[in-house]
């Protein structure tokens, strides 16, 4: 899978992102790069669910210890990444922030004991991590599937007092996506806009097929993705297909969109090949404190432009 935003001042050689540590071996260290911060991780395992049915989530903490005046960022990655997608930005924020990066149950060093990947289960995982970290009023940051989980979390009553704000990047709320789609189906003048998004989302339908997506990742996509990401992803792309297949279940989806009262900052990479910038339309109807920022980048903006990403997070109240 190509990453079309792999360019700019924070890119590595040949336009690829600055290297993050792989699972076996790591690139030579440079002062202040992500391999330096990787070695400072404070790691814990959060066990959720019943034995044999839940998951063991690996949680990595960086930077300052939590305390008064120290903002806590909880960073949730997307597909087919793990927490390392955030390491370039973590290296830039560690001096001033307490940072918590999670390997979700489908990825990285976390282990799933069941194949239940419904959004309601992922949100339970996130609140288990928040319980373990035990810091009130965190700033939740999600990219791709991490953002999808984040939307469901801030709409959950359990978020009160625990999530102070949410930054969403390239991952829509599933209920909003469905409403956005229905509204355009009912409006012939907006059918081209809908068709454009459906074309961007072709892979969701493709991932529902048996066997073929796994084979395609194994034979063709994995090495290509690893070359552009500059890190090994192992079986994560195949494990993560369960996220898309779980979309067939409506468990965890709300019958109507609730009022989200925490401040939400939606970052829209305008060159994202998977999501139309128009998907932000209508968010203000149910998100009370909404801010939208468009950035001239592609889907993996948090990793390919870590300095810009870190600056944006520093600028949050």
C-alpha positions in Angstrom: 0.0 0.0 0.0 1.6 3.3 -1.0 1.5 6.2 1.3 1.1 9.2 -1.0 1.9 11.8 1.6 5.4 10.5 2.3 7.1 13.8 1.4 8.1 17.0 3.0 10.7 18.3 5.4 10.2 15.4 7.9 10.5 12.6 5.3 13.4 10.3 5.1 15.4 9.3 2.1 13.6 8.9 -1.2 10.5 10.6 0.3 9.8 7.9 2.9 9.0 8.8 6.5 11.8 9.1 9.0 12.6 5.6 10.2 10.9 4.1 13.3 12.4 1.1 15.0 11.5 -2.3 13.6 10.8 -5.4 15.7 14.1 -7.0 14.9 17.0 -4.6 14.8 16.7 -0.8 14.5 18.3 1.9 12.3 21.3 3.7 13.6 20.3 6.2 16.3 20.3 10.0 15.6 20.0 12.5 18.3 16.3 13.2 19.0 14.9 10.6 16.6 12.3 8.0 17.3 14.8 5.2 18.1 16.0 7.3 21.0 12.6 7.7 22.5 11.7 4.0 21.9 14.3 3.0 24.5 12.7 5.2 27.2 9.3 3.5 27.0 7.7 2.5 30.3 5.6 -0.6 29.4 2.6 -2.2 31.0 0.2 -5.0 30.0 -3.5 -4.3 30.4 -5.6 -7.5 30.6 -9.3 -7.1 29.5 -12.1 -9.7 29.4 -12.1 -13.2 30.8 -9.2 -15.6 30.4 -9.2 -17.1 27.0 -11.8 -14.6 25.7 -10.3 -11.1 26.1 -7.1 -9.5 25.2 -3.7 -8.5 26.6 -3.1 -4.9 25.5 0.5 -3.5 25.4 0.7 0.1 26.6 3.8 2.2 26.2 4.3 5.5 28.2 6.9 8.1 27.3 8.0 11.5 28.4 7.2 13.1 31.7 5.5 11.4 34.6 1.8 12.5 35.0 1.1 15.3 37.4 -0.1 18.9 37.7 0.6 21.0 34.7 1.7 17.9 32.6 -0.7 17.2 29.8 -1.4 13.5 29.0 -1.9 12.4 25.4 -3.4 9.0 24.8 -2.5 8.0 21.2 -4.5 5.3 19.4 -3.2 4.1 16.0 -5.0 2.8 13.0 -4.8 0.0 10.4 -2.4 -1.6 9.6 -0.1 0.2 12.1 0.8 -0.2 15.7 1.9 2.4 18.3 5.2 3.0 16.5 3.3 5.2 13.9 3.5 7.9 16.6 7.1 7.6 17.6 8.4 10.4 15.5 5.9 12.8 17.1 6.5 11.3 20.6 10.2 12.1 20.3 9.2 15.8 19.8 6.7 15.9 22.6 8.4 13.8 25.3 10.0 16.8 27.1 6.7 18.5 27.8 4.0 15.8 27.8 3.0 12.5 29.4 2.4 10.2 26.4 0.5 7.0 26.3 0.6 4.9 23.1 -1.5 1.7 22.8 -1.1 -1.4 20.6 -4.8 -2.2 20.0 -5.9 -5.8 20.2 -5.4 -6.4 16.5 -1.8 -5.1 16.3 1.7 -4.9 17.5 2.6 -6.7 20.7 -0.9 -6.9 22.0 -2.6 -10.4 22.0 -6.3 -11.1 21.3 -7.7 -14.2 22.9 -10.9 -14.0 20.8 -11.8 -12.8 17.3 -14.3 -10.2 18.6 -13.4 -6.9 17.0 -16.7 -5.1 17.3 -16.5 -1.4 17.9 -18.1 -1.8 21.3 -15.3 -4.2 22.3 -12.6 -1.8 21.1 -14.1 1.0 23.2 -14.1 -1.3 26.3 -10.4 -1.9 25.6 -9.8 1.8 25.5 -11.5 2.5 28.8 -9.6 -0.4 30.4 -6.4 1.4 29.3 -7.7 4.7 30.8 -8.4 2.8 34.0 -4.9 1.5 34.1 -3.2 4.8 33.4 -5.5 6.5 36.0 -5.0 10.1 34.8 -8.2 12.2 34.6 -9.0 14.5 31.8 -6.7 13.1 29.1 -6.4 14.4 25.6 -7.4 11.4 23.3 -5.8 11.4 19.8 -6.8 8.8 17.2 -5.7 8.2 13.6 -7.7 6.0 11.2 -9.3 3.1 13.2 -7.9 4.8 16.3 -10.1 7.8 15.5 -13.1 5.6 14.8 -12.7 4.1 18.3 -12.2 7.6 19.7 -15.5 8.9 18.3 -17.3 6.0 20.0 -15.5 6.6 23.2 -16.3 10.3 23.5 -20.0 9.5 22.9 -19.9 7.0 25.8 -21.0 8.1 29.2 -17.9 6.6 30.7 -15.8 9.4 29.1 -17.1 12.0 31.5 -14.2 13.3 33.5 -11.8 10.9 31.8 -11.5 12.4 28.3 -11.1 16.2 28.3 -10.7 16.6 24.5 -10.4 14.5 21.3 -8.3 15.0 18.2 -9.6 13.0 15.2 -7.4 12.3 12.2 -8.6 10.4 9.1 -11.2 8.3 10.9 -15.0 9.2 10.9 -17.6 8.3 13.4 -19.4 5.3 12.0 -22.8 6.6 12.8 -22.0 10.0 11.2 -20.7 8.2 8.1 -23.9 6.3 7.7 -26.0 9.4 8.1 -23.8 11.3 5.7 -24.2 8.5 3.1 -28.0 8.3 3.6 -28.4 12.1 3.1 -26.6 12.0 -0.2 -28.5 9.0 -1.4 -31.7 11.1 -0.9 -30.2 14.1 -2.8 -29.6 13.3 -6.5 -27.5 16.5 -6.8 -25.0 15.0 -4.3 -24.7 11.6 -5.9 -21.3 12.4 -7.5 -20.0 13.3 -4.0 -21.3 10.0 -2.6 -19.9 8.1 -5.6 -16.5 9.7 -5.0 -16.4 8.5 -1.4 -17.6 5.0 -2.3 -14.8 4.7 -4.8 -12.3 5.8 -2.0 -13.8 3.1 0.2 -13.5 0.2 -2.3 -11.1 -1.7 0.0 -13.7 -2.1 2.8 -15.8 -4.3 0.5 -12.7 -6.1 -0.8 -11.6 -6.9 2.8 -14.9 -8.8 3.3 -13.8 -11.5 0.8 -12.5 -14.7 2.3 -8.8 -15.7 1.8 -8.0 -13.3 -1.0 -7.2 -10.2 1.1 -4.9 -12.3 3.3 -3.2 -13.7 0.3 -2.8 -10.3 -1.4 -1.2 -8.8 1.8 1.1 -11.7 2.1 2.3 -11.8 -1.5 2.2 -8.2 -2.6 1.2 -5.5 -0.2 3.2 -6.2 3.0 6.7 -5.6 1.6 5.5 -2.6 -0.3 4.0 -1.1 2.8 7.1 -1.9 4.9 9.3 -0.1 2.4 7.3 3.1 2.6 6.7 2.9 6.4 10.3 2.0 7.1 9.3 -0.6 9.7 8.2 -4.2 9.8 4.5 -4.8 10.2 4.6 -8.6 10.3 1.1 -10.1 10.5 -0.7 -6.9 11.6 -2.3 -6.2 8.2 -3.8 -9.7 8.2 -4.8 -9.6 11.9 -6.4 -6.3 11.3 -8.7 -7.5 8.6 -11.0 -8.6 11.4 -11.8 -4.9 12.1 -13.4 -4.5 8.7 -15.2 -7.8 8.8 -16.7 -6.9 12.2 -18.4 -3.9 10.5 -21.1 -6.4 9.5 -22.2 -6.4 13.1 -24.2 -3.4 14.3 -23.3 -3.9 17.9 -22.1 -0.7 19.5 -23.6 1.5 16.8 -26.0 4.2 18.2 -29.5 4.5 16.9 -29.0 8.2 16.7 -26.1 10.6 17.0 -25.7 11.8 20.6 -24.5 15.3 21.6 -20.7 15.1 22.1 -19.8 17.7 24.7 -16.0 17.4 24.9 -14.1 19.7 22.5 -13.3 17.9 19.3 -10.6 18.9 16.8 -11.0 17.1 13.4 -7.8 17.2 11.3 -8.6 16.7 7.6 -5.6 15.7 5.3 -7.0 17.0 2.0 -4.9 14.5 0.0 -6.2 11.5 1.9 -7.0 8.9 -0.8 -9.5 7.0 1.5 -11.7 9.8 3.0 -13.3 12.8 1.3 -12.8 16.1 3.0 -16.6 16.6 2.6 -17.2 14.0 5.4 -16.9 16.7 8.0 -20.2 18.3 6.8 -22.9 17.9 9.4 -20.5 17.3 12.4 -21.5 20.6 13.9 -25.1 19.4 14.3 -24.1 17.0 17.1 -20.6 18.0 18.2 -21.0 21.0 20.5 -17.4 22.3 20.4 -16.0 21.5 17.0 -12.8 22.7 15.3 -11.8 21.6 11.8 -8.3 22.0 10.4 -7.3 21.1 6.9 -3.7 20.1 6.2 -2.0 19.7 2.9 -1.0 16.1 3.3 -2.2 12.5 2.9 -3.6 9.8 5.1 -0.5 9.2 7.2 0.1 12.8 8.1 0.9 12.2 11.8 3.9 10.1 10.8 5.1 11.7 7.6 4.8 15.3 9.1 5.6 14.7 12.8 6.7 18.2 13.4 3.5 19.7 12.1 1.5 17.1 14.1 3.4 17.8 17.3 2.9 21.6 16.8 -0.8 21.1 16.4 -1.0 19.0 19.7 1.1 21.6 21.6 -1.3 24.3 20.5 -4.3 22.5 22.1 -5.4 24.1 25.4 
